[in-house]
Amino acid sequence: MYNKYESRWNLIQEILELQKQYHKLYTSSKITKSAICELVVPFRDKYELSDVEALNIAKEFCSMERIVRLAEKLFP
């Protein structure tokens, strides 16, 4: 099992990858509600986030401070 710092780091890496994939999808001509759901829902479910929280993270609408607070909340 990971310690809390490794878990937090893994979360941040997953967020960066999610944002990268969302940006790639957004800049392609293939962006659909279905494609967004396919990308964001597994992340949302894994971390038990709301739809709005997960989508805001994917769209880079969350500050780094908010992401750090989320990591601290998920892995105290």
Backbone as XML, in Angstrom:
<?xml version="1.0"?>
<chain id="A" units="angstrom">
  <residue number="1" name="MET">
    <atom name="N" x="0.844" y="-1.188" z="0.000"/>
    <atom name="CA" x="0.000" y="0.000" z="0.000"/>
    <atom name="C" x="0.883" y="1.242" z="0.000"/>
  </residue>
  <residue number="2" name="TYR">
    <atom name="N" x="0.433" y="2.254" z="-0.698"/>
    <atom name="CA" x="1.170" y="3.505" z="-0.762"/>
    <atom name="C" x="0.993" y="4.291" z="0.525"/>
  </residue>
  <residue number="3" name="ASN">
    <atom name="N" x="2.008" y="5.092" z="0.871"/>
    <atom name="CA" x="1.790" y="6.023" z="1.970"/>
    <atom name="C" x="1.032" y="7.224" z="1.412"/>
  </residue>
  <residue number="4" name="LYS">
    <atom name="N" x="0.612" y="8.107" z="2.303"/>
    <atom name="CA" x="-0.254" y="9.200" z="1.857"/>
    <atom name="C" x="0.428" y="10.121" z="0.851"/>
  </residue>
  <residue number="5" name="TYR">
    <atom name="N" x="1.739" y="10.299" z="0.969"/>
    <atom name="CA" x="2.428" y="11.197" z="0.037"/>
    <atom name="C" x="2.523" y="10.581" z="-1.354"/>
  </residue>
  <residue number="6" name="GLU">
    <atom name="N" x="2.763" y="9.285" z="-1.415"/>
    <atom name="CA" x="2.775" y="8.611" z="-2.715"/>
    <atom name="C" x="1.389" y="8.633" z="-3.342"/>
  </residue>
  <residue number="7" name="SER">
    <atom name="N" x="0.367" y="8.424" z="-2.528"/>
    <atom name="CA" x="-1.007" y="8.449" z="-3.024"/>
    <atom name="C" x="-1.373" y="9.830" z="-3.546"/>
  </residue>
  <residue number="8" name="ARG">
    <atom name="N" x="-0.967" y="10.862" z="-2.826"/>
    <atom name="CA" x="-1.236" y="12.233" z="-3.270"/>
    <atom name="C" x="-0.516" y="12.507" z="-4.585"/>
  </residue>
  <residue number="9" name="TRP">
    <atom name="N" x="0.731" y="12.075" z="-4.672"/>
    <atom name="CA" x="1.506" y="12.281" z="-5.893"/>
    <atom name="C" x="0.854" y="11.545" z="-7.069"/>
  </residue>
  <residue number="10" name="ASN">
    <atom name="N" x="0.393" y="10.311" z="-6.825"/>
    <atom name="CA" x="-0.275" y="9.546" z="-7.879"/>
    <atom name="C" x="-1.542" y="10.254" z="-8.349"/>
  </residue>
  <residue number="11" name="LEU">
    <atom name="N" x="-2.296" y="10.831" z="-7.413"/>
    <atom name="CA" x="-3.492" y="11.581" z="-7.768"/>
    <atom name="C" x="-3.127" y="12.763" z="-8.661"/>
  </residue>
  <residue number="12" name="ILE">
    <atom name="N" x="-2.104" y="13.497" z="-8.290"/>
    <atom name="CA" x="-1.690" y="14.658" z="-9.087"/>
    <atom name="C" x="-1.247" y="14.216" z="-10.482"/>
  </residue>
  <residue number="13" name="GLN">
    <atom name="N" x="-0.545" y="13.108" z="-10.571"/>
    <atom name="CA" x="-0.140" y="12.599" z="-11.880"/>
    <atom name="C" x="-1.357" y="12.196" z="-12.714"/>
  </residue>
  <residue number="14" name="GLU">
    <atom name="N" x="-2.351" y="11.580" z="-12.074"/>
    <atom name="CA" x="-3.579" y="11.211" z="-12.778"/>
    <atom name="C" x="-4.331" y="12.447" z="-13.255"/>
  </residue>
  <residue number="15" name="ILE">
    <atom name="N" x="-4.346" y="13.481" z="-12.436"/>
    <atom name="CA" x="-5.001" y="14.729" z="-12.826"/>
    <atom name="C" x="-4.307" y="15.330" z="-14.038"/>
  </residue>
  <residue number="16" name="LEU">
    <atom name="N" x="-2.993" y="15.355" z="-14.020"/>
    <atom name="CA" x="-2.251" y="15.897" z="-15.164"/>
    <atom name="C" x="-2.542" y="15.107" z="-16.433"/>
  </residue>
  <residue number="17" name="GLU">
    <atom name="N" x="-2.620" y="13.794" z="-16.321"/>
    <atom name="CA" x="-2.923" y="12.958" z="-17.478"/>
    <atom name="C" x="-4.364" y="13.191" z="-17.945"/>
  </residue>
  <residue number="18" name="LEU">
    <atom name="N" x="-5.296" y="13.297" z="-17.005"/>
    <atom name="CA" x="-6.690" y="13.582" z="-17.351"/>
    <atom name="C" x="-6.799" y="14.908" z="-18.093"/>
  </residue>
  <residue number="19" name="GLN">
    <atom name="N" x="-6.106" y="15.927" z="-17.596"/>
    <atom name="CA" x="-6.137" y="17.242" z="-18.241"/>
    <atom name="C" x="-5.515" y="17.194" z="-19.631"/>
  </residue>
  <residue number="20" name="LYS">
    <atom name="N" x="-4.450" y="16.448" z="-19.765"/>
    <atom name="CA" x="-3.796" y="16.297" z="-21.069"/>
    <atom name="C" x="-4.741" y="15.620" z="-22.062"/>
  </residue>
  <residue number="21" name="GLN">
    <atom name="N" x="-5.403" y="14.554" z="-21.618"/>
    <atom name="CA" x="-6.326" y="13.830" z="-22.493"/>
    <atom name="C" x="-7.564" y="14.679" z="-22.821"/>
  </residue>
  <residue number="22" name="TYR">
    <atom name="N" x="-8.040" y="15.444" z="-21.850"/>
    <atom name="CA" x="-9.187" y="16.321" z="-22.111"/>
    <atom name="C" x="-8.807" y="17.388" z="-23.148"/>
  </residue>
  <residue number="23" name="HIS">
    <atom name="N" x="-7.636" y="17.977" z="-22.977"/>
    <atom name="CA" x="-7.176" y="19.007" z="-23.927"/>
    <atom name="C" x="-7.059" y="18.420" z="-25.336"/>
  </residue>
  <residue number="24" name="LYS">
    <atom name="N" x="-6.515" y="17.218" z="-25.419"/>
    <atom name="CA" x="-6.383" y="16.542" z="-26.713"/>
    <atom name="C" x="-7.764" y="16.313" z="-27.332"/>
  </residue>
  <residue number="25" name="LEU">
    <atom name="N" x="-8.710" y="15.871" z="-26.515"/>
    <atom name="CA" x="-10.072" y="15.652" z="-26.992"/>
    <atom name="C" x="-10.721" y="16.970" z="-27.410"/>
  </residue>
  <residue number="26" name="TYR">
    <atom name="N" x="-10.527" y="18.000" z="-26.604"/>
    <atom name="CA" x="-11.124" y="19.309" z="-26.868"/>
    <atom name="C" x="-10.629" y="19.911" z="-28.182"/>
  </residue>
  <residue number="27" name="THR">
    <atom name="N" x="-9.352" y="19.736" z="-28.463"/>
    <atom name="CA" x="-8.785" y="20.314" z="-29.675"/>
    <atom name="C" x="-9.027" y="19.459" z="-30.916"/>
  </residue>
  <residue number="28" name="SER">
    <atom name="N" x="-9.531" y="18.248" z="-30.706"/>
    <atom name="CA" x="-9.864" y="17.402" z="-31.858"/>
    <atom name="C" x="-11.287" y="17.716" z="-32.305"/>
  </residue>
  <residue number="29" name="SER">
    <atom name="N" x="-11.663" y="17.159" z="-33.387"/>
    <atom name="CA" x="-13.039" y="17.352" z="-33.864"/>
    <atom name="C" x="-13.946" y="16.251" z="-33.317"/>
  </residue>
  <residue number="30" name="LYS">
    <atom name="N" x="-13.436" y="15.467" z="-32.375"/>
    <atom name="CA" x="-14.179" y="14.304" z="-31.875"/>
    <atom name="C" x="-14.804" y="14.540" z="-30.505"/>
  </residue>
  <residue number="31" name="ILE">
    <atom name="N" x="-14.885" y="15.784" z="-30.054"/>
    <atom name="CA" x="-15.422" y="16.034" z="-28.726"/>
    <atom name="C" x="-16.945" y="15.909" z="-28.737"/>
  </residue>
  <residue number="32" name="THR">
    <atom name="N" x="-17.417" y="14.978" z="-27.929"/>
    <atom name="CA" x="-18.851" y="14.751" z="-27.767"/>
    <atom name="C" x="-19.106" y="14.542" z="-26.279"/>
  </residue>
  <residue number="33" name="LYS">
    <atom name="N" x="-20.353" y="14.638" z="-25.902"/>
    <atom name="CA" x="-20.713" y="14.381" z="-24.508"/>
    <atom name="C" x="-20.295" y="12.965" z="-24.115"/>
  </residue>
  <residue number="34" name="SER">
    <atom name="N" x="-20.501" y="12.035" z="-25.007"/>
    <atom name="CA" x="-20.141" y="10.640" z="-24.765"/>
    <atom name="C" x="-18.628" y="10.478" z="-24.556"/>
  </residue>
  <residue number="35" name="ALA">
    <atom name="N" x="-17.844" y="11.149" z="-25.381"/>
    <atom name="CA" x="-16.382" y="11.059" z="-25.270"/>
    <atom name="C" x="-15.889" y="11.687" z="-23.963"/>
  </residue>
  <residue number="36" name="ILE">
    <atom name="N" x="-16.516" y="12.791" z="-23.576"/>
    <atom name="CA" x="-16.149" y="13.432" z="-22.310"/>
    <atom name="C" x="-16.477" y="12.507" z="-21.142"/>
  </residue>
  <residue number="37" name="CYS">
    <atom name="N" x="-17.667" y="11.927" z="-21.184"/>
    <atom name="CA" x="-18.065" y="11.002" z="-20.114"/>
    <atom name="C" x="-17.123" y="9.808" z="-20.031"/>
  </residue>
  <residue number="38" name="GLU">
    <atom name="N" x="-16.761" y="9.276" z="-21.180"/>
    <atom name="CA" x="-15.846" y="8.136" z="-21.235"/>
    <atom name="C" x="-14.504" y="8.468" z="-20.573"/>
  </residue>
  <residue number="39" name="LEU">
    <atom name="N" x="-14.067" y="9.684" z="-20.729"/>
    <atom name="CA" x="-12.797" y="10.125" z="-20.162"/>
    <atom name="C" x="-12.912" y="10.460" z="-18.678"/>
  </residue>
  <residue number="40" name="VAL">
    <atom name="N" x="-13.960" y="11.183" z="-18.294"/>
    <atom name="CA" x="-14.041" y="11.763" z="-16.946"/>
    <atom name="C" x="-14.689" y="10.828" z="-15.912"/>
  </residue>
  <residue number="41" name="VAL">
    <atom name="N" x="-15.666" y="10.041" z="-16.318"/>
    <atom name="CA" x="-16.422" y="9.217" z="-15.359"/>
    <atom name="C" x="-15.541" y="8.226" z="-14.585"/>
  </residue>
  <residue number="42" name="PRO">
    <atom name="N" x="-14.607" y="7.507" z="-15.204"/>
    <atom name="CA" x="-13.769" y="6.602" z="-14.404"/>
    <atom name="C" x="-12.966" y="7.345" z="-13.322"/>
  </residue>
  <residue number="43" name="PHE">
    <atom name="N" x="-12.464" y="8.528" z="-13.643"/>
    <atom name="CA" x="-11.733" y="9.341" z="-12.664"/>
    <atom name="C" x="-12.679" y="9.775" z="-11.550"/>
  </residue>
  <residue number="44" name="ARG">
    <atom name="N" x="-13.870" y="10.245" z="-11.936"/>
    <atom name="CA" x="-14.880" y="10.671" z="-10.960"/>
    <atom name="C" x="-15.229" y="9.531" z="-10.004"/>
  </residue>
  <residue number="45" name="ASP">
    <atom name="N" x="-15.472" y="8.356" z="-10.555"/>
    <atom name="CA" x="-15.856" y="7.208" z="-9.736"/>
    <atom name="C" x="-14.720" y="6.741" z="-8.827"/>
  </residue>
  <residue number="46" name="LYS">
    <atom name="N" x="-13.519" y="6.734" z="-9.355"/>
    <atom name="CA" x="-12.366" y="6.272" z="-8.563"/>
    <atom name="C" x="-12.171" y="7.120" z="-7.315"/>
  </residue>
  <residue number="47" name="TYR">
    <atom name="N" x="-12.362" y="8.423" z="-7.445"/>
    <atom name="CA" x="-12.114" y="9.324" z="-6.317"/>
    <atom name="C" x="-13.398" y="9.847" z="-5.671"/>
  </residue>
  <residue number="48" name="GLU">
    <atom name="N" x="-14.533" y="9.264" z="-6.066"/>
    <atom name="CA" x="-15.838" y="9.604" z="-5.487"/>
    <atom name="C" x="-16.104" y="11.110" z="-5.518"/>
  </residue>
  <residue number="49" name="LEU">
    <atom name="N" x="-15.914" y="11.681" z="-6.682"/>
    <atom name="CA" x="-16.137" y="13.110" z="-6.885"/>
    <atom name="C" x="-17.505" y="13.332" z="-7.510"/>
  </residue>
  <residue number="50" name="SER">
    <atom name="N" x="-17.971" y="14.552" z="-7.449"/>
    <atom name="CA" x="-19.199" y="14.894" z="-8.160"/>
    <atom name="C" x="-18.858" y="15.084" z="-9.637"/>
  </residue>
  <residue number="51" name="ASP">
    <atom name="N" x="-19.893" y="15.095" z="-10.463"/>
    <atom name="CA" x="-19.689" y="15.344" z="-11.896"/>
    <atom name="C" x="-18.997" y="16.684" z="-12.114"/>
  </residue>
  <residue number="52" name="VAL">
    <atom name="N" x="-19.464" y="17.704" z="-11.385"/>
    <atom name="CA" x="-18.918" y="19.053" z="-11.547"/>
    <atom name="C" x="-17.453" y="19.101" z="-11.126"/>
  </residue>
  <residue number="53" name="GLU">
    <atom name="N" x="-17.119" y="18.478" z="-9.997"/>
    <atom name="CA" x="-15.723" y="18.479" z="-9.534"/>
    <atom name="C" x="-14.818" y="17.818" z="-10.563"/>
  </residue>
  <residue number="54" name="ALA">
    <atom name="N" x="-15.206" y="16.650" z="-11.038"/>
    <atom name="CA" x="-14.379" y="15.911" z="-11.993"/>
    <atom name="C" x="-14.218" y="16.679" z="-13.306"/>
  </residue>
  <residue number="55" name="LEU">
    <atom name="N" x="-15.307" y="17.252" z="-13.791"/>
    <atom name="CA" x="-15.236" y="17.999" z="-15.040"/>
    <atom name="C" x="-14.408" y="19.276" z="-14.882"/>
  </residue>
  <residue number="56" name="ASN">
    <atom name="N" x="-14.548" y="19.948" z="-13.757"/>
    <atom name="CA" x="-13.742" y="21.150" z="-13.515"/>
    <atom name="C" x="-12.255" y="20.823" z="-13.453"/>
  </residue>
  <residue number="57" name="ILE">
    <atom name="N" x="-11.922" y="19.682" z="-12.870"/>
    <atom name="CA" x="-10.522" y="19.261" z="-12.836"/>
    <atom name="C" x="-10.036" y="18.977" z="-14.259"/>
  </residue>
  <residue number="58" name="ALA">
    <atom name="N" x="-10.824" y="18.245" z="-15.023"/>
    <atom name="CA" x="-10.433" y="17.915" z="-16.399"/>
    <atom name="C" x="-10.256" y="19.166" z="-17.244"/>
  </residue>
  <residue number="59" name="LYS">
    <atom name="N" x="-11.129" y="20.155" z="-17.041"/>
    <atom name="CA" x="-11.073" y="21.385" z="-17.830"/>
    <atom name="C" x="-10.062" y="22.393" z="-17.290"/>
  </residue>
  <residue number="60" name="GLU">
    <atom name="N" x="-9.337" y="22.019" z="-16.255"/>
    <atom name="CA" x="-8.331" y="22.882" z="-15.628"/>
    <atom name="C" x="-8.956" y="24.140" z="-15.022"/>
  </residue>
  <residue number="61" name="PHE">
    <atom name="N" x="-10.172" y="24.003" z="-14.503"/>
    <atom name="CA" x="-10.841" y="25.113" z="-13.837"/>
    <atom name="C" x="-10.492" y="25.177" z="-12.350"/>
  </residue>
  <residue number="62" name="CYS">
    <atom name="N" x="-9.766" y="24.174" z="-11.847"/>
    <atom name="CA" x="-9.393" y="24.130" z="-10.432"/>
    <atom name="C" x="-7.964" y="24.626" z="-10.262"/>
  </residue>
  <residue number="63" name="SER">
    <atom name="N" x="-7.767" y="25.417" z="-9.240"/>
    <atom name="CA" x="-6.424" y="25.906" z="-8.944"/>
    <atom name="C" x="-5.586" y="24.776" z="-8.347"/>
  </residue>
  <residue number="64" name="MET">
    <atom name="N" x="-4.296" y="24.967" z="-8.343"/>
    <atom name="CA" x="-3.406" y="23.980" z="-7.739"/>
    <atom name="C" x="-3.719" y="23.841" z="-6.244"/>
  </residue>
  <residue number="65" name="GLU">
    <atom name="N" x="-4.063" y="24.953" z="-5.616"/>
    <atom name="CA" x="-4.424" y="24.909" z="-4.192"/>
    <atom name="C" x="-5.615" y="23.982" z="-3.975"/>
  </residue>
  <residue number="66" name="ARG">
    <atom name="N" x="-6.611" y="24.078" z="-4.829"/>
    <atom name="CA" x="-7.810" y="23.231" z="-4.714"/>
    <atom name="C" x="-7.454" y="21.765" z="-4.929"/>
  </residue>
  <residue number="67" name="ILE">
    <atom name="N" x="-6.573" y="21.491" z="-5.862"/>
    <atom name="CA" x="-6.146" y="20.117" z="-6.124"/>
    <atom name="C" x="-5.376" y="19.559" z="-4.935"/>
  </residue>
  <residue number="68" name="VAL">
    <atom name="N" x="-4.518" y="20.361" z="-4.349"/>
    <atom name="CA" x="-3.763" y="19.919" z="-3.172"/>
    <atom name="C" x="-4.720" y="19.636" z="-2.013"/>
  </residue>
  <residue number="69" name="ARG">
    <atom name="N" x="-5.712" y="20.507" z="-1.813"/>
    <atom name="CA" x="-6.700" y="20.269" z="-0.746"/>
    <atom name="C" x="-7.477" y="18.985" z="-1.001"/>
  </residue>
  <residue number="70" name="LEU">
    <atom name="N" x="-7.804" y="18.710" z="-2.256"/>
    <atom name="CA" x="-8.491" y="17.482" z="-2.600"/>
    <atom name="C" x="-7.613" y="16.269" z="-2.264"/>
  </residue>
  <residue number="71" name="ALA">
    <atom name="N" x="-6.338" y="16.334" z="-2.617"/>
    <atom name="CA" x="-5.404" y="15.237" z="-2.319"/>
    <atom name="C" x="-5.298" y="15.016" z="-0.815"/>
  </residue>
  <residue number="72" name="GLU">
    <atom name="N" x="-5.245" y="16.101" z="-0.057"/>
    <atom name="CA" x="-5.165" y="15.986" z="1.403"/>
    <atom name="C" x="-6.445" y="15.398" z="1.980"/>
  </residue>
  <residue number="73" name="LYS">
    <atom name="N" x="-7.585" y="15.748" z="1.390"/>
    <atom name="CA" x="-8.871" y="15.216" z="1.857"/>
    <atom name="C" x="-8.994" y="13.719" z="1.558"/>
  </residue>
  <residue number="74" name="LEU">
    <atom name="N" x="-8.568" y="13.326" z="0.345"/>
    <atom name="CA" x="-8.674" y="11.934" z="-0.052"/>
    <atom name="C" x="-7.655" y="11.037" z="0.650"/>
  </residue>
  <residue number="75" name="PHE">
    <atom name="N" x="-6.496" y="11.601" z="0.950"/>
    <atom name="CA" x="-5.409" y="10.815" z="1.566"/>
    <atom name="C" x="-4.865" y="11.555" z="2.791"/>
  </residue>
  <residue number="76" name="PRO">
    <atom name="N" x="-5.646" y="11.563" z="3.887"/>
    <atom name="CA" x="-5.229" y="12.316" z="5.099"/>
    <atom name="C" x="-3.996" y="11.719" z="5.773"/>
  </residue>
</chain>
